[in-house]
Amino acid sequence: IAPRPVSGPLRPIVNCPTLRYNMKVREGKGFSLQEIRAAGLNPKYARTIGISVDHRRRNQTVEGLQRNVARLKAYQSKLIVFPIRGSKKKLEAKDKEGATQRKQVLPI
């Protein structure tokens, strides 16, 4: 998988839970199953490409769901997945030159 993020798997954007901090956003534990499926992914496959999945998480608002689905789609558009087994087809040069390791994939 390239680019593999140095900072760990991709995490969702969530609002802080208490009344004092509920206007702030932070990184969550993992994307909900509903968000993963809305982005067109399978939860097992999502874990293999560097996306954290939290099966206990539920979506409280539609805005939060849409925000995280957009985050997943942006990650998918930047992701280059190389085949696991060597195939007869050679990788294109443009795929190889775009494969650099990044410190942070998508900032919050």
C-alpha positions in Angstrom: 0.0 0.0 0.0 1.4 3.4 -0.9 1.5 5.9 0.5 1.3 4.2 3.9 0.7 6.9 6.6 3.4 7.3 9.2 0.9 8.7 11.8 -1.2 5.5 11.8 -4.5 4.6 10.2 -7.0 7.2 9.0 -9.4 8.2 11.8 -12.8 10.0 11.7 -13.6 13.5 12.8 -15.9 13.5 15.9 -17.3 16.2 18.2 -16.3 16.2 21.9 -19.1 14.8 24.0 -19.6 17.2 27.0 -21.4 20.5 27.1 -18.1 22.4 27.7 -16.2 21.0 24.7 -19.0 20.1 22.3 -18.1 22.8 19.8 -14.6 21.3 19.3 -13.7 18.5 16.9 -11.1 15.8 17.5 -9.9 12.5 16.1 -12.2 9.5 16.8 -11.3 5.9 17.4 -12.6 4.6 14.1 -15.2 5.0 11.4 -18.6 3.6 12.0 -19.8 0.7 9.8 -22.5 3.0 8.3 -19.8 5.5 7.2 -17.6 2.7 5.7 -20.5 1.3 3.7 -21.7 4.7 2.5 -18.2 5.3 1.1 -18.5 2.1 -0.9 -16.1 0.0 1.2 -16.2 -3.3 3.0 -15.1 -3.0 6.7 -12.6 -5.9 6.4 -11.1 -4.4 3.3 -11.0 -0.9 4.9 -8.8 -2.2 7.7 -6.3 -3.6 5.2 -5.9 -0.2 3.4 -5.2 1.8 6.5 -8.6 2.9 7.7 -9.6 2.4 11.4 -13.0 0.8 11.9 -15.0 1.0 15.2 -18.0 -1.4 15.1 -19.5 0.0 18.3 -19.7 3.6 17.0 -23.1 5.1 15.9 -23.8 8.2 13.9 -25.7 10.9 15.8 -26.1 13.4 13.1 -26.3 13.4 9.3 -23.7 16.2 9.1 -21.2 14.1 10.9 -21.9 11.1 8.7 -21.5 13.2 5.5 -18.3 14.8 6.8 -16.7 11.4 7.5 -17.9 9.9 4.2 -16.3 12.8 2.3 -13.1 12.2 4.3 -13.1 8.5 3.3 -13.7 9.3 -0.3 -10.9 11.9 -0.3 -8.6 9.3 1.2 -9.6 6.7 -1.4 -8.9 9.2 -4.2 -5.3 9.7 -3.0 -4.6 6.1 -2.2 -2.5 3.9 -4.5 -2.9 0.1 -3.9 -0.3 -2.1 -5.4 -1.2 -5.8 -6.1 -0.2 -8.3 -3.4 1.0 -10.9 -5.8 3.3 -10.0 -8.6 1.2 -9.9 -11.8 2.4 -10.1 -15.3 1.3 -6.5 -16.0 4.0 -4.0 -15.1 3.2 -1.1 -12.9 3.0 2.2 -14.7 5.7 4.8 -14.0 3.2 7.4 -12.9 2.0 5.1 -10.1 5.5 4.5 -8.8 6.5 8.2 -8.7 3.3 9.1 -6.8 4.1 6.6 -4.1 5.8 8.5 -1.4 5.5 8.0 2.4 3.5 10.8 4.0 3.6 12.1 7.6 -0.1 12.8 7.9 -2.7 11.7 5.4 -5.6 14.1 5.9 -5.4 16.7 8.7 -8.4 17.4 10.8 
